Amino acid sequence: MTVEDFRRIALSMPEASEGAHMGHPDFRVGGKIFATIWPDEDWGNLTLTPEQQREFVHDEPPVFVPVKGGWGRQGATSVRLARADEATVRRAMVTAWRNTAPRKLAERHSGKRTGPLDNPSNPRKPFSSKERAK
């Protein structure tokens, strides 16, 4: 996966926009950051919960790594872009977006066909919480 792939996936989330934070690109919904790209461009970061982070790290250890320090203990998770595939990053990105989106926006895009939030393996069924980490 490239930086441009990561950016494309992030910007495909409903009402997502690109900004900058501490000298690197970030992606926001409702004014809050759900994903970033680090300046060396080998890594992306996602805003997950600690439980979600454990699931992704457990299921895909070559791809997902907790951010060091306090941010990581709160769920901030790094993505090794060179080792990631689009389907895996999209599942994690949808999770981060849902964590961050305003509740009403997330609810509007939950449980029905929503384009980028659809489950690509079954277009009639959104990702369940168990499928998210697969």
Summary of the structure (lengths in Angstrom):
residues: 134
radius of gyration: 13.6
end to end distance: 17.7
largest distance: 39.6
contacts: 411
relative contact order: 0.18
helix: 38%
strand: 28%
